[in-house]
Amino acid sequence: MDTGLGERELTQGLLHGGGARAVWPLPSIGAYVALAIGLLVSLQLFYSTIYSVHTDLAGAALSGRLAVTLGDSFSNYSLYFPPAERAWFSLSVWLSDLTGMQLDLTVIMMAGVAVIFSVGLAFHIRQQTVGASPLFIVVSLALLVIIPVLYKNVFGLREHMVVLGLWPYIVLRISDPDNSVIGPKTRVLLGVWLGVTLLFKYLYSLVVLLVEIADAAVRRRPSALFRIENLISGGIVALYLFLWLVIDPAQREAIGAVVSAIDANLTSWQTNLYQSALHLALSFFFIALTVIYKLSVREAAIALAMVVAAIAASWIQSRWYSHHLFPIFMAYLAWLWIVHRHIKLLWIVAVAVVMARPVVGEFRNSAIYQVTFDEVEAAMDRPDLSIAGKRVGVLTMHPSPFNQYLATQGAIRWNASMNNSYVAAELKPLDRPENADMVLPPVTLDDPGRQMLHDDMLRLWEDMPPEILILDQSTSWPLEFISVEWKTAFANDDRFQAILAQYKPVFEHKGERLEFTYYVRIDAEQ
């Protein structure tokens, strides 16, 4: 992310053990503020006029809205909402209410501020160690904003937040190998920032762990493991996991329920092995460059540790969706930044071309989410279908585009979960080509975890009925061959049928890509 333009010659002495740090004239504070404001305004304009946010980001924000609305009673209807995410997205709700800004745009603004802080901290470290030029800021901002948007629009997701914490940490490891330049105050700040961002997806603590082990092994200095930033970030993550999972058995039970609900999404160990090998392949090319150009073994070990850790995190989750692959891509991008000053331009271009392919593919794959959002927005553009400020219960197998639409309209998604994934898990054994035209039997939900999630939804709707129901039949994702029809799926569920009997359909949309029915309560005031 450091272009090295003009910096190459000035830093060679330091990088090879001699010479003084290059000193660049720093821009004024006003220039930094102007750049930050320009970035935030650009993001607001982009997400308000061109793109909708990622469905998972909108979904998490809607969960935050539900948590704030229900207050202390939220735990009666949803045990699973990681505390770090609940705090972050509850903050977005409060800021949205305070400023009048759309909830989705508020989350984007907060993520934009996080990008600015991450880049500023990384630049401070780089400038203090090797004298980075202000171009470092511009290129870092561009890559930490543009790549996440192009990479299936993961901007603001948990993995993006984790990368924002890891970036200044990696800059420190590469720029101050002897721990002789950056003082304790900056290291404390970095440790806090790294620890807090890792709370969004604590599995990526593996990156820090493997990087530190690789660094200590190459340098044969085990004491390096106990740097200030490591102790602080590790302590934050450990304390978080202890308070959240260790002392509260209900939270462990909730995680077990969520895992049982996403069984249909999980990949086999054979797929995990194949995907791991596939995504590890590019590292052999980087290792070859290290050998050919006699590059730093320490830097290669750190970079390889990043890649391996990111791949391991995906393996552990047994899912290889875009947002799980994004940290792997960014690890390789960081590796390219580490070596780019020392290899020929031809190799930089070759690697950039190889890495551009998945980005282009992910960008193309995001088109369907924008098209379907536009379709539901057009379909709901009727005065009698206004959902602003209303409680909306949604049954859907894939939460896009309803998550995005509810967030933009200021509605409250009256579901604790983003989608009904437990239904897919229940029907997965029937998902075979020969069953494509069969009428599916009602789900039984014998699994305790799946039953718990279903019961949470029903109790919420029984105790505080939603004002609107939307039953979506557009997709049965992640099922491939069979289709889910909600009335049939819950035909044997007396509680669900009793709830549905209180509503009447007032609008049905059958479009090119979407099919859903809009219900209102029969006793609602006209």
LOROTOR-141810 format. One line per 2 residues: number of its first residue (from 1); their letters; for each residue x, y, z of C-alpha. Coordinates in steps of 0.2 Angstrom, whole numbers, padded with zeros to 4 digits. Layout:
BEGIN
NUM	a	X:Y:Z | ...
//
This chain:
BEGIN
1	md	0000:0000:0000 | 0015:0011:0000
3	tg	0019:0015:-0018 | 0037:0019:-0014
5	lg	0037:0032:-0028 | 0052:0044:-0023
7	er	0054:0034:-0007 | 0064:0020:-0015
9	el	0081:0028:-0015 | 0078:0038:0001
11	tq	0075:0022:0011 | 0088:0010:0004
13	gl	0101:0015:0017 | 0089:0012:0031
15	lh	0082:-0004:0024 | 0100:-0011:0022
17	gg	0106:-0006:0039 | 0113:0011:0036
19	ga	0109:0029:0033 | 0096:0040:0041
21	ra	0077:0040:0040 | 0071:0050:0025
23	vw	0061:0066:0030 | 0047:0071:0020
25	pl	0038:0088:0022 | 0021:0084:0030
27	ps	0005:0092:0024 | -0004:0103:0035
29	ig	-0018:0097:0047 | -0030:0106:0036
31	ay	-0025:0095:0021 | -0028:0079:0032
33	va	-0045:0085:0037 | -0050:0090:0020
35	la	-0045:0073:0013 | -0055:0064:0027
37	ig	-0070:0075:0024 | -0069:0072:0006
39	ll	-0068:0053:0008 | -0083:0053:0020
41	vs	-0094:0064:0008 | -0089:0053:-0006
43	lq	-0094:0037:0003 | -0111:0045:0008
45	lf	-0114:0050:-0010 | -0109:0033:-0017
47	ys	-0120:0023:-0005 | -0135:0035:-0006
49	ti	-0136:0036:-0025 | -0126:0022:-0033
51	ys	-0124:0007:-0022 | -0134:-0001:-0008
53	vh	-0123:-0008:0007 | -0119:-0026:0009
55	td	-0134:-0036:0014 | -0125:-0043:0030
57	la	-0120:-0025:0035 | -0138:-0019:0033
59	ga	-0143:-0035:0043 | -0132:-0032:0057
61	al	-0137:-0013:0058 | -0155:-0019:0058
63	sg	-0151:-0031:0073 | -0144:-0016:0082
65	rl	-0160:-0007:0079 | -0170:-0021:0086
67	av	-0158:-0022:0101 | -0160:-0004:0105
69	tl	-0179:-0004:0102 | -0181:-0019:0114
71	gd	-0169:-0014:0126 | -0166:-0026:0141
73	sf	-0180:-0038:0134 | -0169:-0041:0118
75	sn	-0161:-0056:0127 | -0178:-0064:0129
77	ys	-0179:-0066:0110 | -0161:-0067:0104
79	ly	-0147:-0075:0113 | -0134:-0073:0099
81	fp	-0128:-0055:0095 | -0110:-0054:0099
83	pa	-0107:-0040:0111 | -0094:-0031:0101
85	er	-0106:-0030:0086 | -0121:-0026:0097
87	aw	-0111:-0011:0104 | -0105:-0005:0087
89	fs	-0122:-0006:0078 | -0131:0000:0093
91	ls	-0120:0016:0092 | -0125:0017:0073
93	vw	-0143:0017:0078 | -0141:0031:0091
95	ls	-0130:0041:0079 | -0144:0039:0066
97	dl	-0157:0044:0077 | -0147:0059:0083
99	tg	-0142:0065:0066 | -0157:0060:0056
101	mq	-0146:0050:0044 | -0151:0034:0036
103	ld	-0146:0019:0046 | -0136:0011:0032
105	lt	-0127:0027:0028 | -0123:0030:0047
107	vi	-0114:0013:0047 | -0104:0018:0031
109	mm	-0099:0034:0039 | -0093:0025:0055
111	ag	-0083:0012:0044 | -0076:0027:0034
113	va	-0070:0035:0050 | -0062:0018:0055
115	vi	-0053:0018:0038 | -0046:0036:0041
117	fs	-0040:0031:0059 | -0031:0015:0052
119	vg	-0023:0024:0038 | -0017:0038:0049
121	la	-0010:0027:0062 | -0001:0017:0049
123	fh	0006:0032:0041 | 0012:0039:0058
125	ir	0022:0023:0060 | 0029:0022:0043
127	qq	0034:0040:0043 | 0042:0039:0059
129	tv	0052:0024:0054 | 0057:0026:0036
131	ga	0050:0043:0031 | 0035:0038:0021
133	sp	0028:0051:0009 | 0010:0058:0010
135	lf	0007:0047:-0005 | 0006:0033:0007
137	iv	-0010:0040:0014 | -0018:0042:-0002
139	vs	-0014:0025:-0009 | -0018:0016:0008
141	la	-0035:0025:0008 | -0039:0021:-0010
143	ll	-0035:0002:-0007 | -0044:0001:0009
145	vi	-0059:0009:0002 | -0060:0004:-0017
147	ip	-0055:-0014:-0015 | -0068:-0018:-0002
149	vl	-0081:-0010:-0013 | -0076:-0020:-0028
151	yk	-0074:-0036:-0018 | -0092:-0039:-0018
153	nv	-0095:-0024:-0008 | -0088:-0030:0009
155	fg	-0085:-0012:0015 | -0089:-0010:0033
157	lr	-0091:-0029:0036 | -0083:-0038:0051
159	eh	-0068:-0044:0040 | -0065:-0027:0033
161	mv	-0065:-0020:0051 | -0052:-0033:0056
163	vl	-0041:-0028:0041 | -0042:-0010:0047
165	gl	-0034:-0016:0063 | -0021:-0027:0055
167	wp	-0014:-0014:0043 | -0005:-0003:0055
169	yi	0001:-0018:0064 | 0009:-0026:0049
171	vl	0016:-0009:0044 | 0024:-0008:0062
173	ri	0031:-0026:0060 | 0039:-0022:0043
175	sd	0045:-0004:0046 | 0052:-0006:0064
177	pd	0060:-0024:0064 | 0071:-0020:0079
179	ns	0058:-0011:0090 | 0069:0003:0091
181	vi	0060:0018:0084 | 0041:0018:0088
183	gp	0039:0022:0106 | 0027:0014:0120
185	kt	0013:0027:0117 | 0010:0023:0099
187	rv	0012:0004:0103 | -0001:0005:0117
189	ll	-0013:0014:0105 | -0010:0001:0091
191	gv	-0013:-0013:0104 | -0030:-0005:0109
193	wl	-0035:-0003:0091 | -0029:-0020:0085
195	gv	-0038:-0028:0100 | -0054:-0019:0097
197	tl	-0055:-0023:0079 | -0051:-0041:0082
199	lf	-0067:-0042:0092 | -0077:-0041:0076
201	ky	-0070:-0058:0071 | -0059:-0065:0084
203	ly	-0053:-0079:0073 | -0041:-0067:0065
205	sl	-0031:-0066:0080 | -0023:-0081:0072
207	vv	-0015:-0068:0060 | -0006:-0059:0075
209	ll	-0002:-0076:0083 | 0007:-0084:0067
211	ve	0015:-0067:0063 | 0023:-0066:0080
213	ia	0028:-0084:0080 | 0036:-0083:0063
215	da	0045:-0067:0067 | 0052:-0074:0084
217	av	0057:-0090:0075 | 0067:-0081:0061
219	rr	0075:-0069:0073 | 0077:-0083:0087
221	rp	0070:-0071:0100 | 0056:-0078:0109
223	sa	0055:-0063:0120 | 0048:-0053:0105
225	lf	0032:-0062:0107 | 0029:-0051:0123
227	ri	0028:-0034:0114 | 0017:-0021:0122
229	en	0005:-0021:0107 | 0004:-0040:0108
231	li	0000:-0040:0126 | -0013:-0027:0125
233	sg	-0022:-0034:0110 | -0021:-0051:0116
235	gi	-0028:-0046:0133 | -0043:-0037:0125
237	va	-0048:-0052:0115 | -0045:-0064:0129
239	ly	-0055:-0054:0142 | -0069:-0052:0129
241	lf	-0070:-0071:0126 | -0070:-0074:0144
243	lw	-0084:-0062:0148 | -0094:-0067:0133
245	lv	-0092:-0086:0132 | -0083:-0093:0147
247	id	-0094:-0087:0161 | -0111:-0088:0152
249	pa	-0116:-0105:0146 | -0131:-0098:0138
251	qr	-0120:-0089:0125 | -0111:-0106:0121
253	ea	-0128:-0114:0119 | -0133:-0099:0107
255	ig	-0117:-0102:0096 | -0121:-0120:0095
257	av	-0139:-0116:0089 | -0132:-0104:0076
259	vs	-0120:-0117:0070 | -0134:-0130:0068
261	ai	-0144:-0118:0059 | -0130:-0115:0045
263	da	-0127:-0133:0042 | -0132:-0131:0024
265	nl	-0119:-0118:0022 | -0105:-0127:0028
267	ts	-0092:-0136:0017 | -0084:-0153:0018
269	wq	-0066:-0156:0023 | -0062:-0160:0005
271	tn	-0069:-0143:0000 | -0059:-0135:0013
273	ly	-0043:-0144:0008 | -0046:-0139:-0010
275	qs	-0050:-0121:-0006 | -0035:-0120:0005
277	al	-0023:-0127:-0008 | -0030:-0115:-0021
279	hl	-0028:-0100:-0011 | -0011:-0105:-0005
281	al	-0004:-0107:-0023 | 0001:-0089:-0025
283	sf	0012:-0089:-0010 | 0024:-0101:-0019
285	ff	0027:-0088:-0032 | 0031:-0075:-0019
287	ia	0042:-0087:-0010 | 0051:-0090:-0027
289	lt	0053:-0071:-0029 | 0061:-0071:-0011
291	vi	0074:-0084:-0017 | 0077:-0076:-0034
293	yk	0080:-0058:-0027 | 0087:-0064:-0011
295	ls	0074:-0054:-0001 | 0072:-0054:0018
297	vr	0068:-0071:0025 | 0060:-0062:0040
299	ea	0048:-0052:0029 | 0043:-0067:0019
301	ai	0040:-0077:0034 | 0028:-0063:0041
303	al	0019:-0062:0024 | 0017:-0081:0023
305	am	0010:-0081:0041 | -0003:-0068:0036
307	vv	-0009:-0079:0021 | -0009:-0095:0031
309	aa	-0018:-0088:0045 | -0032:-0080:0034
311	ia	-0034:-0097:0025 | -0035:-0106:0042
313	as	-0049:-0094:0048 | -0059:-0098:0032
315	wi	-0056:-0117:0035 | -0062:-0116:0053
317	qs	-0078:-0107:0047 | -0080:-0120:0033
319	rw	-0086:-0106:0022 | -0078:-0098:0008
321	ys	-0089:-0084:0004 | -0083:-0067:-0003
323	hh	-0081:-0059:0014 | -0071:-0074:0020
325	lf	-0059:-0073:0005 | -0057:-0055:0007
327	pi	-0044:-0056:0021 | -0034:-0069:0011
329	fm	-0034:-0057:-0004 | -0028:-0042:0007
331	ay	-0014:-0053:0015 | -0007:-0055:-0003
333	la	-0009:-0037:-0006 | 0001:-0033:0009
335	wl	0014:-0046:0004 | 0015:-0037:-0013
337	wi	0018:-0020:-0004 | 0032:-0028:0007
339	vh	0042:-0034:-0009 | 0037:-0021:-0022
341	rh	0053:-0010:-0019 | 0064:-0025:-0022
343	ik	0058:-0034:-0038 | 0056:-0029:-0056
345	ll	0041:-0020:-0062 | 0037:-0034:-0073
347	wi	0034:-0046:-0058 | 0023:-0032:-0050
349	va	0012:-0031:-0065 | 0011:-0050:-0067
351	va	0005:-0052:-0049 | -0007:-0037:-0050
353	vv	-0015:-0045:-0066 | -0017:-0062:-0057
355	ma	-0024:-0053:-0041 | -0036:-0042:-0052
357	rp	-0045:-0057:-0058 | -0054:-0062:-0042
359	vv	-0058:-0043:-0039 | -0067:-0042:-0056
361	ge	-0076:-0058:-0053 | -0082:-0052:-0036
363	fr	-0087:-0036:-0043 | -0098:-0044:-0056
365	ns	-0106:-0055:-0044 | -0112:-0040:-0034
367	ai	-0123:-0034:-0048 | -0137:-0046:-0044
369	yq	-0139:-0038:-0026 | -0140:-0020:-0033
371	vt	-0152:-0026:-0047 | -0164:-0035:-0034
373	fd	-0163:-0020:-0022 | -0169:-0008:-0036
375	ev	-0183:-0021:-0040 | -0189:-0021:-0022
377	ea	-0188:-0003:-0021 | -0198:0000:-0037
379	am	-0211:-0013:-0031 | -0213:-0005:-0014
381	dr	-0214:0013:-0021 | -0233:0014:-0017
383	pd	-0240:0026:-0003 | -0250:0012:0005
385	ls	-0234:0001:0007 | -0224:0013:0018
387	ia	-0214:0004:0031 | -0205:0019:0039
389	gk	-0204:0016:0057 | -0214:0000:0057
391	rv	-0211:-0017:0063 | -0208:-0029:0049
393	gv	-0207:-0048:0050 | -0198:-0056:0036
395	lt	-0197:-0074:0031 | -0183:-0076:0018
397	mh	-0169:-0088:0013 | -0158:-0075:0008
399	ps	-0159:-0058:0016 | -0154:-0048:0001
401	pf	-0162:-0036:-0004 | -0174:-0035:0010
403	nq	-0161:-0030:0023 | -0155:-0016:0013
405	yl	-0172:-0010:0009 | -0178:-0010:0027
407	at	-0162:-0001:0033 | -0164:0013:0020
409	qg	-0183:0015:0024 | -0180:0017:0043
411	ai	-0190:0001:0047 | -0187:-0011:0061
413	rw	-0184:-0029:0055 | -0194:-0039:0068
415	na	-0183:-0054:0067 | -0168:-0057:0078
417	sm	-0159:-0067:0064 | -0155:-0060:0046
419	nn	-0163:-0075:0038 | -0171:-0092:0041
421	sy	-0156:-0102:0038 | -0162:-0116:0050
423	va	-0175:-0121:0037 | -0161:-0124:0024
425	ae	-0152:-0134:0036 | -0168:-0144:0039
427	lk	-0171:-0147:0021 | -0153:-0150:0015
429	pl	-0155:-0169:0015 | -0168:-0167:0002
431	dr	-0159:-0155:-0009 | -0155:-0167:-0024
433	pe	-0159:-0165:-0043 | -0172:-0179:-0043
435	na	-0182:-0169:-0030 | -0183:-0153:-0040
437	dm	-0201:-0154:-0043 | -0207:-0162:-0027
439	vl	-0219:-0154:-0015 | -0208:-0153:0001
441	pp	-0215:-0159:0017 | -0217:-0147:0032
443	vt	-0201:-0145:0042 | -0200:-0154:0059
445	ld	-0186:-0144:0067 | -0181:-0159:0079
447	dp	-0164:-0151:0081 | -0164:-0142:0098
449	gr	-0154:-0127:0091 | -0165:-0125:0076
451	qm	-0180:-0126:0086 | -0173:-0113:0098
453	lh	-0171:-0100:0084 | -0188:-0103:0077
455	dd	-0196:-0102:0095 | -0187:-0085:0097
457	ml	-0195:-0078:0082 | -0212:-0085:0086
459	rl	-0212:-0078:0104 | -0207:-0061:0098
461	we	-0221:-0061:0085 | -0233:-0068:0098
463	dm	-0228:-0055:0112 | -0226:-0040:0101
465	pp	-0234:-0044:0084 | -0226:-0035:0069
467	ei	-0236:-0023:0059 | -0231:-0030:0042
469	li	-0226:-0047:0036 | -0216:-0050:0021
471	ld	-0215:-0068:0014 | -0201:-0070:0001
473	qs	-0201:-0084:-0011 | -0187:-0077:-0023
475	ts	-0174:-0090:-0018 | -0170:-0105:-0008
477	wp	-0152:-0102:-0006 | -0141:-0111:-0001
479	le	-0152:-0125:-0007 | -0149:-0128:-0026
481	fi	-0163:-0139:-0032 | -0178:-0138:-0021
483	sv	-0189:-0123:-0017 | -0196:-0117:-0001
485	ew	-0214:-0111:0001 | -0216:-0104:0019
487	kt	-0234:-0109:0021 | -0230:-0127:0017
489	af	-0214:-0127:0027 | -0223:-0122:0043
491	an	-0239:-0131:0039 | -0238:-0141:0054
493	dd	-0233:-0127:0066 | -0249:-0122:0074
495	rf	-0241:-0107:0082 | -0235:-0100:0065
497	qa	-0252:-0103:0057 | -0261:-0094:0071
499	il	-0249:-0079:0069 | -0252:-0079:0050
501	aq	-0271:-0080:0052 | -0270:-0062:0060
503	yk	-0263:-0055:0043 | -0270:-0052:0026
505	pv	-0261:-0051:0010 | -0262:-0034:0002
507	fe	-0249:-0034:-0011 | -0240:-0048:-0021
509	hk	-0225:-0045:-0032 | -0219:-0057:-0045
511	ge	-0205:-0049:-0055 | -0191:-0054:-0065
513	rl	-0180:-0059:-0050 | -0191:-0057:-0035
515	ef	-0207:-0065:-0028 | -0214:-0060:-0012
517	ty	-0231:-0056:-0003 | -0234:-0041:0008
519	yv	-0246:-0044:0023 | -0254:-0032:0035
521	ri	-0263:-0036:0052 | -0281:-0038:0049
523	da	-0285:-0027:0064 | -0274:-0013:0059
525	eq	-0281:0004:0059 | -0285:0009:0041
//
